[in-house]
Amino acid sequence: MKRLKLFFIAGSVLLASTAFAQQQGGRPINVVVADLEQDVRILQRELAAMKIEMEAVLRENRDLRRQVEEARKPPADYVSKSELDSRLSEMRRAVNETAARHRTEIINLVSSEIEGLASQTQSAINALARSVEGRPRMEQTVTFSDNYPRTGTTHTVRRGDTLSGIARRYDSRVEWIRNANRIAGDTIIAGQELFIPQESN
């Protein structure tokens, strides 16, 4: 069951990556959908084949169990207990070997399908990453306002200081500090000297 869950998780990742590729200007959605439909058809055929194999395993196990039950019945001719135990042991061994063989074949088949799907998913993610990395990045233009008090004080940034904390300490505003010192974001550096605008009383 864990392997089947991985199988469906890998499919979900593939769907998510293709949806993101469409948002980022990747292949047309109809091409992506067609590829996914083809993958789904292939998986359906493989699952149908696995179902047939499982049914064959179940029939074989039922036949072997029936043979074991028949072997437990008293035989028409006298059979020693050691002979009966030997026959039962052989049948049990045959049942176990058959079940293990088919279980291994099914696990190998599912593992192969999961590895193939994972490889396709990784290829799609890599292609998407290359597409995103190849796009030119647009730089944002930050404009500052001169609408802040010209009176105030200076403050030397200490480790742990934040713009909001400095604004509260000096009864100022974060926007004023940003505009007065031309700070685009919230990053300030220890040792940096800032002008803190304050409204005059």
Residue frames as a rotation matrix with the C-alpha (Angstrom) as fourth column:
MET 1
0.567 0.824 0.000 0.00
0.824 -0.567 0.000 0.00
0.000 0.000 -1.000 0.00
LYS 2
0.346 -0.495 -0.797 2.86
0.214 -0.786 0.581 2.40
-0.914 -0.372 -0.165 0.75
ARG 3
-0.707 -0.652 0.274 4.26
0.391 -0.039 0.919 1.95
-0.589 0.758 0.282 -2.74
LEU 4
-0.162 0.735 0.658 0.84
0.954 -0.055 0.296 2.62
0.254 0.676 -0.692 -4.30
LYS 5
0.710 0.379 -0.593 0.56
0.571 -0.803 0.170 5.78
-0.412 -0.459 -0.787 -2.19
LEU 6
-0.199 -0.863 -0.464 3.95
0.141 -0.494 0.858 6.89
-0.970 0.105 0.220 -3.51
PHE 7
-0.622 0.038 0.782 2.68
0.767 0.234 0.598 6.18
-0.160 0.971 -0.175 -6.98
PHE 8
0.380 0.862 0.334 -0.29
0.880 -0.448 0.156 8.53
0.285 0.235 -0.929 -6.57
ILE 9
0.558 -0.265 -0.786 1.83
0.346 -0.787 0.511 11.15
-0.754 -0.557 -0.348 -4.75
ALA 10
-0.578 -0.812 0.082 4.25
0.374 -0.174 0.911 11.21
-0.725 0.558 0.404 -7.69
GLY 11
-0.321 0.554 0.768 1.27
0.914 -0.031 0.405 11.68
0.248 0.832 -0.497 -10.01
SER 12
0.718 0.597 -0.357 0.05
0.681 -0.707 0.188 14.61
-0.140 -0.379 -0.915 -7.90
VAL 13
0.065 -0.781 -0.621 3.49
0.251 -0.590 0.768 16.21
-0.966 -0.206 0.157 -8.06
LEU 14
-0.723 -0.314 0.615 3.47
0.637 0.042 0.770 15.87
-0.268 0.948 0.169 -11.86
LEU 15
0.200 0.883 0.425 0.05
0.924 -0.314 0.218 17.55
0.326 0.349 -0.879 -12.04
ALA 16
0.717 0.063 -0.694 1.16
0.459 -0.792 0.402 20.38
-0.524 -0.607 -0.597 -9.76
SER 17
-0.298 -0.921 -0.250 4.39
0.310 -0.341 0.888 20.95
-0.903 0.187 0.387 -11.69
THR 18
-0.612 0.120 0.782 2.59
0.787 -0.010 0.617 21.11
0.081 0.993 -0.088 -15.04
ALA 19
0.556 0.831 0.001 0.00
0.818 -0.547 0.177 23.52
0.148 -0.098 -0.984 -13.63
PHE 20
0.469 -0.467 -0.750 2.79
0.266 -0.734 0.624 25.78
-0.842 -0.492 -0.220 -12.41
ALA 21
-0.615 -0.694 0.374 4.52
0.537 -0.022 0.843 25.50
-0.577 0.720 0.387 -15.80
GLN 22
-0.053 0.676 0.735 1.33
0.941 -0.213 0.263 26.79
0.334 0.706 -0.625 -17.46
GLN 23
0.824 0.347 -0.448 1.21
0.514 -0.791 0.333 29.75
-0.239 -0.504 -0.830 -15.06
GLN 24
0.167 -0.862 -0.479 4.82
0.071 -0.474 0.877 30.55
-0.983 -0.181 -0.018 -15.84
GLY 25
0.436 0.049 -0.898 4.28
-0.806 -0.423 -0.414 30.43
-0.401 0.905 -0.145 -19.60
GLY 26
-0.501 -0.628 0.596 5.27
-0.324 0.775 0.543 26.79
-0.803 0.079 -0.591 -20.19
ARG 27
-0.978 0.148 0.146 3.75
0.200 0.480 0.854 24.42
0.057 0.865 -0.499 -22.77
PRO 28
-0.448 0.888 0.098 0.12
-0.692 -0.415 0.590 24.93
0.565 0.197 0.801 -23.81
ILE 29
-0.375 0.356 0.856 -2.32
-0.806 0.332 -0.490 23.37
-0.459 -0.874 0.162 -21.36
ASN 30
0.697 0.688 -0.200 -3.89
-0.694 0.580 -0.426 21.16
-0.178 0.436 0.882 -24.01
VAL 31
0.196 -0.717 -0.669 -0.48
-0.473 0.529 -0.705 19.58
0.859 0.455 -0.235 -24.72
VAL 32
-0.718 -0.452 0.529 0.11
-0.657 0.190 -0.729 19.02
0.229 -0.871 -0.434 -21.00
VAL 33
0.046 0.833 0.551 -3.37
-0.830 0.339 -0.443 17.52
-0.556 -0.437 0.707 -20.57
ALA 34
0.704 0.204 -0.680 -2.86
-0.632 0.616 -0.469 15.24
0.324 0.761 0.563 -23.58
ASP 35
-0.294 -0.895 -0.337 0.44
-0.469 0.442 -0.765 13.97
0.833 -0.066 -0.550 -22.14
LEU 36
-0.669 0.089 0.738 -1.18
-0.720 0.170 -0.673 13.39
-0.185 -0.981 -0.049 -18.77
GLU 37
0.443 0.895 0.049 -4.09
-0.829 0.430 -0.359 11.53
-0.342 0.119 0.932 -20.36
GLN 38
0.429 -0.367 -0.825 -1.63
-0.500 0.664 -0.555 9.29
0.752 0.651 0.102 -22.18
ASP 39
-0.689 -0.704 0.171 0.22
-0.497 0.288 -0.818 8.61
0.527 -0.649 -0.549 -18.91
VAL 40
-0.287 0.670 0.685 -3.07
-0.842 0.164 -0.513 7.81
-0.456 -0.724 0.517 -17.19
ARG 41
0.676 0.552 -0.489 -4.04
-0.728 0.605 -0.323 5.35
0.117 0.574 0.810 -19.95
ILE 42
-0.063 -0.790 -0.610 -0.65
-0.394 0.581 -0.712 3.63
0.917 0.196 -0.347 -19.63
LEU 43
-0.806 -0.236 0.543 -1.04
-0.580 0.128 -0.805 3.39
0.120 -0.963 -0.240 -15.86
GLN 44
0.161 0.940 0.301 -4.59
-0.912 0.258 -0.319 2.05
-0.377 -0.223 0.899 -16.23
ARG 45
0.579 0.003 -0.816 -3.33
-0.542 0.749 -0.381 -0.71
0.610 0.662 0.435 -18.54
GLU 46
-0.494 -0.842 -0.215 -0.56
-0.320 0.406 -0.856 -1.59
0.808 -0.354 -0.470 -16.11
LEU 47
-0.608 0.340 0.718 -3.00
-0.761 0.011 -0.649 -1.65
-0.229 -0.940 0.252 -13.18
ALA 48
0.527 0.823 -0.213 -5.35
-0.848 0.493 -0.192 -3.88
-0.053 0.282 0.958 -15.17
ALA 49
0.227 -0.537 -0.813 -2.45
-0.329 0.743 -0.583 -6.26
0.917 0.399 -0.008 -15.85
MET 50
-0.791 -0.519 0.324 -1.54
-0.442 0.119 -0.889 -6.20
0.423 -0.846 -0.323 -12.16
LYS 51
-0.105 0.843 0.527 -5.16
-0.942 0.085 -0.325 -6.98
-0.319 -0.530 0.785 -11.27
ILE 52
0.654 0.318 -0.686 -5.16
-0.608 0.762 -0.226 -9.99
0.451 0.564 0.691 -13.60
GLU 53
-0.263 -0.839 -0.476 -1.92
-0.201 0.530 -0.823 -11.24
0.944 -0.121 -0.309 -12.05
MET 54
-0.726 0.044 0.686 -3.32
-0.687 -0.093 -0.721 -10.79
0.032 -0.995 0.098 -8.56
GLU 55
0.371 0.924 0.094 -6.43
-0.914 0.382 -0.136 -12.76
-0.162 -0.036 0.986 -9.49
ALA 56
0.444 -0.291 -0.847 -4.22
-0.347 0.816 -0.462 -15.53
0.826 0.499 0.262 -10.86
VAL 57
-0.678 -0.726 0.113 -2.23
-0.338 0.171 -0.926 -15.55
0.653 -0.666 -0.361 -7.61
LEU 58
-0.367 0.625 0.689 -5.44
-0.895 -0.035 -0.445 -15.77
-0.254 -0.780 0.572 -5.58
ARG 59
0.664 0.610 -0.433 -6.74
-0.717 0.684 -0.134 -18.68
0.214 0.399 0.891 -7.70
GLU 60
0.055 -0.731 -0.680 -3.43
-0.209 0.657 -0.724 -20.48
0.976 0.182 -0.117 -7.37
ASN 61
-0.792 -0.329 0.513 -3.44
-0.529 -0.047 -0.847 -19.96
0.303 -0.943 -0.137 -3.61
ARG 62
0.108 0.914 0.392 -7.02
-0.965 0.191 -0.180 -21.24
-0.239 -0.358 0.902 -3.37
ASP 63
0.632 0.085 -0.770 -6.06
-0.463 0.838 -0.288 -24.35
0.621 0.538 0.570 -5.34
LEU 64
-0.392 -0.868 -0.305 -3.06
-0.163 0.392 -0.905 -24.98
0.905 -0.305 -0.295 -3.11
ARG 65
-0.629 0.235 0.741 -5.13
-0.776 -0.141 -0.615 -24.48
-0.040 -0.962 0.271 0.04
ARG 66
0.511 0.853 -0.107 -7.71
-0.860 0.509 -0.046 -26.92
0.015 0.115 0.993 -1.30
GLN 67
0.303 -0.484 -0.821 -4.95
-0.214 0.805 -0.554 -29.44
0.929 0.343 0.140 -1.91
VAL 68
-0.751 -0.589 0.298 -3.72
-0.383 0.021 -0.923 -28.92
0.538 -0.808 -0.241 1.64
GLU 69
-0.198 0.771 0.606 -7.22
-0.950 0.001 -0.312 -29.46
-0.241 -0.637 0.732 3.02
GLU 70
0.692 0.440 -0.573 -7.65
-0.615 0.775 -0.148 -32.59
0.379 0.455 0.806 0.94
ALA 71
-0.144 -0.841 -0.522 -4.29
-0.197 0.541 -0.817 -33.84
0.970 -0.015 -0.243 2.15
ARG 72
-0.705 -0.096 0.702 -5.49
-0.691 -0.129 -0.711 -33.45
0.159 -0.987 0.025 5.74
LYS 73
0.413 0.908 0.062 -8.41
-0.908 0.407 0.099 -35.79
0.065 -0.097 0.993 5.14
PRO 74
0.030 -0.395 0.918 -7.85
-0.437 0.821 0.368 -39.41
-0.899 -0.412 -0.148 6.09
PRO 75
-0.454 -0.248 -0.856 -6.58
-0.891 0.132 0.434 -41.21
0.005 0.960 -0.281 2.96
ALA 76
0.630 0.697 -0.342 -8.29
-0.718 0.691 0.083 -44.31
0.294 0.194 0.936 1.62
ASP 77
0.494 -0.563 -0.663 -5.10
0.378 0.825 -0.420 -46.25
0.783 -0.044 0.620 2.06
TYR 78
0.813 -0.235 -0.533 -3.06
0.519 -0.125 0.846 -46.11
-0.265 -0.964 0.020 5.21
VAL 79
0.361 -0.741 0.566 -0.48
0.217 -0.524 -0.824 -43.28
0.907 0.420 -0.028 5.22
SER 80
-0.016 -0.445 -0.895 1.94
0.982 0.163 -0.099 -42.83
0.189 -0.881 0.434 8.03
LYS 81
0.789 0.331 -0.517 1.95
0.499 -0.837 0.226 -39.59
-0.358 -0.436 -0.825 10.00
SER 82
-0.108 -0.910 -0.400 5.47
0.220 -0.414 0.883 -38.77
-0.970 0.007 0.245 8.88
GLU 83
-0.646 -0.074 0.760 4.46
0.755 0.088 0.650 -39.12
-0.115 0.993 -0.001 5.20
LEU 84
0.408 0.881 0.238 1.43
0.882 -0.448 0.146 -36.90
0.235 0.150 -0.960 5.75
ASP 85
0.610 -0.247 -0.753 3.51
0.328 -0.786 0.524 -34.28
-0.721 -0.566 -0.399 7.55
SER 86
-0.494 -0.862 0.114 6.04
0.413 -0.118 0.903 -34.35
-0.765 0.494 0.414 4.73
ARG 87
-0.358 0.448 0.819 3.32
0.905 -0.049 0.423 -33.80
0.230 0.893 -0.388 2.10
LEU 88
0.723 0.654 -0.223 1.81
0.691 -0.688 0.221 -30.96
-0.009 -0.314 -0.949 4.11
SER 89
0.234 -0.726 -0.647 5.20
0.283 -0.586 0.759 -29.32
-0.930 -0.361 0.068 4.52
GLU 90
-0.686 -0.481 0.546 5.86
0.623 -0.001 0.782 -29.52
-0.376 0.877 0.300 0.79
MET 91
0.055 0.803 0.593 2.47
0.920 -0.271 0.282 -27.97
0.387 0.530 -0.754 0.02
ARG 92
0.760 0.187 -0.623 2.97
0.504 -0.775 0.382 -25.18
-0.411 -0.604 -0.683 2.51
ARG 93
-0.225 -0.930 -0.291 6.38
0.318 -0.353 0.880 -24.48
-0.921 0.106 0.375 1.04
ALA 94
-0.592 0.064 0.804 4.88
0.806 0.022 0.592 -24.40
0.020 0.998 -0.065 -2.47
VAL 95
0.535 0.840 0.091 2.16
0.821 -0.542 0.179 -21.99
0.200 -0.021 -0.980 -1.34
ASN 96
0.588 -0.356 -0.726 4.68
0.314 -0.727 0.610 -19.68
-0.746 -0.587 -0.316 0.30
GLU 97
-0.515 -0.842 0.159 7.07
0.450 -0.108 0.887 -19.76
-0.730 0.528 0.434 -2.66
THR 98
-0.286 0.489 0.824 4.28
0.924 -0.086 0.372 -19.01
0.253 0.868 -0.428 -5.14
ALA 99
0.759 0.614 -0.216 2.92
0.651 -0.716 0.251 -16.13
-0.001 -0.331 -0.943 -3.06
ALA 100
0.291 -0.734 -0.614 6.41
0.258 -0.558 0.789 -14.67
-0.921 -0.388 0.027 -2.55
ARG 101
-0.594 -0.546 0.591 7.25
0.682 0.049 0.730 -14.96
-0.427 0.836 0.343 -6.25
HIS 102
0.024 0.690 0.724 4.11
0.886 -0.349 0.304 -13.18
0.462 0.634 -0.620 -7.39
ARG 103
0.801 0.238 -0.550 4.39
0.520 -0.732 0.441 -10.57
-0.298 -0.639 -0.709 -4.65
THR 104
-0.117 -0.936 -0.331 7.96
0.372 -0.350 0.860 -9.78
-0.921 -0.023 0.389 -5.75
GLU 105
-0.572 -0.055 0.818 6.90
0.820 -0.038 0.571 -9.51
0.000 0.998 0.067 -9.40
ILE 106
0.477 0.830 0.289 4.08
0.793 -0.549 0.264 -7.10
0.378 0.103 -0.920 -8.53
ILE 107
0.653 -0.299 -0.696 6.34
0.385 -0.660 0.645 -5.01
-0.652 -0.689 -0.316 -6.30
ASN 108
-0.457 -0.879 0.135 8.98
0.528 -0.146 0.836 -4.81
-0.715 0.454 0.531 -9.04
LEU 109
-0.276 0.439 0.855 6.35
0.906 -0.176 0.384 -3.75
0.319 0.881 -0.349 -11.58
VAL 110
0.791 0.601 -0.116 4.95
0.598 -0.717 0.358 -1.02
0.132 -0.352 -0.926 -9.33
SER 111
0.336 -0.747 -0.573 8.47
0.383 -0.447 0.808 0.15
-0.860 -0.491 0.136 -8.44
SER 112
-0.574 -0.547 0.609 9.38
0.754 -0.064 0.654 0.41
-0.319 0.834 0.450 -12.11
GLU 113
0.156 0.723 0.673 6.28
0.831 -0.464 0.307 2.48
0.534 0.511 -0.674 -12.83
ILE 114
0.852 0.149 -0.502 6.95
0.456 -0.683 0.571 4.77
-0.258 -0.716 -0.649 -9.87
GLU 115
-0.093 -0.967 -0.235 10.58
0.496 -0.250 0.831 5.29
-0.863 -0.039 0.504 -10.92
GLY 116
-0.492 -0.038 0.870 9.45
0.862 -0.159 0.481 6.15
0.120 0.987 0.111 -14.46
LEU 117
0.541 0.781 0.311 6.88
0.681 -0.624 0.383 8.61
0.493 0.005 -0.870 -13.22
ALA 118
0.663 -0.376 -0.648 9.37
0.431 -0.516 0.740 10.14
-0.613 -0.769 -0.180 -10.77
SER 119
-0.437 -0.865 0.248 11.86
0.691 -0.146 0.708 10.58
-0.576 0.481 0.661 -13.61
GLN 120
-0.189 0.460 0.868 9.23
0.826 -0.404 0.394 12.32
0.532 0.791 -0.304 -15.74
THR 121
0.820 0.523 -0.235 8.28
0.557 -0.629 0.542 14.54
0.135 -0.575 -0.807 -12.82
GLN 122
0.257 -0.812 -0.524 11.91
0.498 -0.353 0.792 15.48
-0.828 -0.464 0.314 -12.16
SER 123
-0.574 -0.445 0.688 12.40
0.811 -0.188 0.555 16.29
-0.118 0.876 0.468 -15.85
ALA 124
0.264 0.764 0.588 9.34
0.735 -0.554 0.390 18.52
0.624 0.329 -0.708 -15.82
ILE 125
0.839 0.010 -0.544 10.55
0.453 -0.567 0.688 20.29
-0.302 -0.823 -0.480 -12.67
ASN 126
-0.165 -0.980 -0.109 14.02
0.623 -0.189 0.759 20.79
-0.764 0.057 0.642 -14.16
ALA 127
-0.439 0.073 0.895 12.56
0.843 -0.312 0.439 22.19
0.311 0.947 0.076 -17.37
LEU 128
0.656 0.742 0.135 10.34
0.611 -0.628 0.483 24.50
0.443 -0.234 -0.865 -15.37
ALA 129
0.563 -0.525 -0.639 13.30
0.485 -0.417 0.769 25.68
-0.670 -0.742 0.020 -13.27
ARG 130
-0.518 -0.780 0.350 15.34
0.740 -0.203 0.642 26.39
-0.429 0.591 0.682 -16.42
SER 131
-0.062 0.589 0.805 12.42
0.810 -0.441 0.385 28.31
0.583 0.677 -0.450 -17.88
VAL 132
0.874 0.408 -0.263 12.05
0.480 -0.646 0.593 30.45
0.072 -0.645 -0.761 -14.76
GLU 133
0.244 -0.867 -0.434 15.80
0.527 -0.257 0.810 31.06
-0.814 -0.426 0.395 -14.45
GLY 134
-0.499 -0.480 0.721 16.03
0.854 -0.130 0.504 32.11
-0.148 0.867 0.475 -18.11
ARG 135
0.465 0.751 0.468 13.48
0.793 -0.589 0.158 34.87
0.394 0.297 -0.870 -17.75
PRO 136
-0.529 -0.638 0.560 14.76
0.311 -0.759 -0.572 38.42
0.790 -0.128 0.600 -17.26
ARG 137
-0.156 0.426 -0.891 13.99
0.987 0.023 -0.161 39.74
-0.048 -0.904 -0.424 -13.83
MET 138
0.233 0.344 0.910 12.19
0.408 -0.884 0.229 43.04
0.883 0.318 -0.346 -13.56
GLU 139
-0.723 -0.523 -0.452 13.71
0.644 -0.275 -0.714 45.39
0.249 -0.807 0.535 -11.05
GLN 140
0.403 0.896 -0.188 11.24
0.893 -0.340 0.294 47.28
0.199 -0.287 -0.937 -8.91
THR 141
-0.435 -0.473 0.766 11.61
0.321 -0.876 -0.359 51.02
0.841 0.090 0.533 -8.78
VAL 142
0.037 0.380 -0.924 11.25
0.999 -0.020 0.032 52.39
-0.007 -0.925 -0.381 -5.26
THR 143
-0.116 -0.003 0.993 10.14
0.262 -0.965 0.028 55.98
0.958 0.263 0.113 -4.86
PHE 144
-0.482 -0.119 -0.868 10.52
0.876 -0.048 -0.480 57.96
0.015 -0.992 0.128 -1.68
SER 145
0.512 0.725 0.461 8.43
0.617 -0.684 0.390 60.81
0.598 0.084 -0.797 -0.36
ASP 146
-0.641 -0.708 0.297 9.64
0.331 -0.604 -0.725 64.05
0.693 -0.367 0.621 1.17
ASN 147
0.199 0.817 0.540 6.54
-0.389 -0.440 0.809 64.25
0.899 -0.371 0.230 3.32
TYR 148
0.373 -0.129 -0.919 8.14
0.797 0.551 0.247 63.83
0.474 -0.825 0.308 6.74
PRO 149
0.987 0.008 -0.162 9.13
0.102 -0.804 0.585 66.24
-0.126 -0.594 -0.795 9.52
ARG 150
0.471 -0.864 0.176 12.49
0.057 -0.170 -0.984 67.92
0.880 0.474 -0.030 9.05
THR 151
0.053 -0.424 0.904 13.05
-0.937 -0.334 -0.102 68.06
0.345 -0.842 -0.415 12.78
GLY 152
0.893 0.254 -0.371 14.24
-0.128 0.935 0.330 65.06
0.430 -0.247 0.868 14.72
THR 153
0.453 -0.763 0.462 17.29
-0.716 -0.002 0.698 63.28
-0.531 -0.647 -0.547 16.07
THR 154
0.052 -0.507 -0.860 19.91
-0.790 0.506 -0.346 60.77
0.611 0.698 -0.374 14.95
HIS 155
0.650 0.151 0.745 20.19
-0.604 0.697 0.386 57.18
-0.461 -0.701 0.544 16.03
THR 156
-0.381 -0.805 -0.455 23.03
-0.912 0.407 0.043 54.69
0.150 0.432 -0.889 15.55
VAL 157
0.556 0.670 -0.491 21.66
-0.628 0.726 0.280 51.25
0.544 0.153 0.825 14.78
ARG 158
-0.355 -0.601 0.716 22.49
-0.900 0.426 -0.089 48.58
-0.252 -0.676 -0.692 17.32
ARG 159
-0.897 -0.014 -0.442 22.26
-0.176 0.928 0.328 44.82
0.406 0.372 -0.835 16.98
GLY 160
-0.661 0.716 -0.225 18.62
0.732 0.549 -0.402 43.73
-0.164 -0.431 -0.887 17.28
ASP 161
-0.566 0.460 -0.684 17.17
-0.198 -0.881 -0.429 47.13
-0.800 -0.107 0.590 16.29
THR 162
-0.376 0.524 0.764 14.19
0.913 0.349 0.210 47.25
-0.156 0.777 -0.610 13.93
LEU 163
-0.792 0.112 0.601 12.58
0.197 -0.884 0.423 50.18
0.579 0.453 0.678 12.17
SER 164
0.251 0.967 0.051 9.34
0.184 -0.100 0.978 49.70
0.950 -0.236 -0.203 14.08
GLY 165
0.396 -0.166 -0.903 11.16
0.912 0.188 0.365 49.52
0.109 -0.968 0.226 17.40
ILE 166
-0.716 -0.693 -0.080 13.16
0.696 -0.718 -0.012 52.67
-0.049 -0.065 0.997 16.64
ALA 167
-0.494 0.610 0.620 9.98
0.099 -0.668 0.737 54.48
0.864 0.425 0.269 15.55
ARG 168
0.558 0.730 -0.395 8.27
0.465 0.118 0.877 53.61
0.687 -0.673 -0.274 18.85
ARG 169
0.029 -0.632 -0.774 11.29
0.997 -0.038 0.068 54.62
-0.073 -0.774 0.629 20.89
TYR 170
-0.868 -0.457 -0.193 11.45
0.436 -0.889 0.141 58.11
-0.236 0.038 0.971 19.36
ASP 171
-0.014 0.955 -0.297 7.70
0.341 -0.274 -0.899 58.61
-0.940 -0.114 -0.322 18.84
SER 172
-0.549 -0.227 -0.804 8.24
-0.661 -0.471 0.584 58.62
-0.512 0.852 0.109 15.08
ARG 173
0.648 0.751 0.129 6.87
-0.471 0.528 -0.707 56.61
-0.598 0.397 0.696 12.16
VAL 174
0.071 -0.618 0.783 8.43
0.422 0.730 0.538 53.82
-0.904 0.292 0.312 10.10
GLU 175
0.600 0.215 0.771 7.43
0.800 -0.134 -0.585 55.57
-0.022 0.967 -0.252 6.84
TRP 176
0.964 -0.265 -0.004 9.16
-0.265 -0.963 0.039 58.76
-0.015 -0.036 -0.999 7.93
ILE 177
0.300 -0.905 0.300 12.36
-0.353 0.187 0.917 56.90
-0.886 -0.381 -0.264 8.79
ARG 178
0.167 -0.202 0.965 12.32
0.746 0.666 0.010 55.02
-0.645 0.718 0.262 5.47
ASN 179
0.781 0.219 0.585 11.77
0.590 -0.565 -0.576 58.21
0.205 0.796 -0.570 3.44
ALA 180
0.896 -0.444 -0.024 14.25
-0.400 -0.828 0.393 60.32
-0.195 -0.342 -0.919 5.39
ASN 181
0.050 -0.937 0.347 17.02
-0.534 0.269 0.802 57.70
-0.844 -0.225 -0.487 5.04
ARG 182
0.153 0.087 -0.984 15.99
-0.982 0.129 -0.141 56.29
0.115 0.988 0.106 1.64
ILE 183
-0.765 -0.304 0.567 15.53
-0.441 0.890 -0.118 52.75
-0.469 -0.340 -0.815 2.99
ALA 184
-0.493 0.576 -0.653 13.61
-0.713 0.163 0.682 50.56
0.499 0.801 0.330 0.51
GLY 185
0.035 0.494 -0.869 12.89
0.128 0.860 0.495 47.63
0.991 -0.128 -0.033 2.79
ASP 186
0.916 0.327 0.232 13.19
-0.202 -0.123 0.972 46.76
0.346 -0.937 -0.046 6.46
THR 187
0.536 -0.775 -0.335 16.90
0.794 0.598 -0.111 45.89
0.286 -0.207 0.936 6.50
ILE 188
0.790 -0.412 0.454 19.14
-0.477 -0.878 0.034 48.06
0.384 -0.243 -0.891 8.66
ILE 189
0.348 -0.791 -0.504 22.74
0.423 0.612 -0.668 47.38
0.837 0.019 0.547 9.63
ALA 190
0.736 -0.166 -0.656 24.36
0.640 -0.143 0.755 47.69
-0.219 -0.976 0.001 13.04
GLY 191
-0.321 -0.877 -0.357 26.48
0.701 -0.474 0.534 50.85
-0.637 -0.078 0.767 13.12
GLN 192
-0.418 0.256 0.872 24.34
0.761 -0.425 0.490 52.61
0.495 0.869 -0.017 10.52
GLU 193
-0.815 0.113 -0.569 23.40
0.303 -0.753 -0.584 56.17
-0.494 -0.648 0.579 11.47
LEU 194
-0.314 0.818 0.482 19.78
0.875 0.052 0.481 57.12
0.369 0.573 -0.732 10.82
PHE 195
-0.939 0.206 0.277 17.92
-0.265 -0.944 -0.198 60.42
0.221 -0.260 0.940 10.97
ILE 196
-0.580 0.766 -0.277 14.73
0.814 0.553 -0.177 59.94
0.017 -0.328 -0.945 12.99
PRO 197
-0.622 0.403 0.671 12.06
-0.021 -0.866 0.500 62.51
0.782 0.297 0.547 12.03
GLN 198
-0.527 0.497 -0.690 9.95
0.841 0.189 -0.506 63.79
-0.121 -0.847 -0.518 14.94
GLU 199
0.253 0.691 0.677 7.06
0.605 -0.659 0.446 66.17
0.755 0.297 -0.585 15.03
SER 200
-0.796 -0.549 0.253 7.92
0.192 -0.627 -0.755 69.33
0.574 -0.553 0.605 16.91
ASN 201
-0.295 0.693 -0.658 5.83
0.953 0.160 -0.259 69.94
-0.075 -0.703 -0.707 20.00
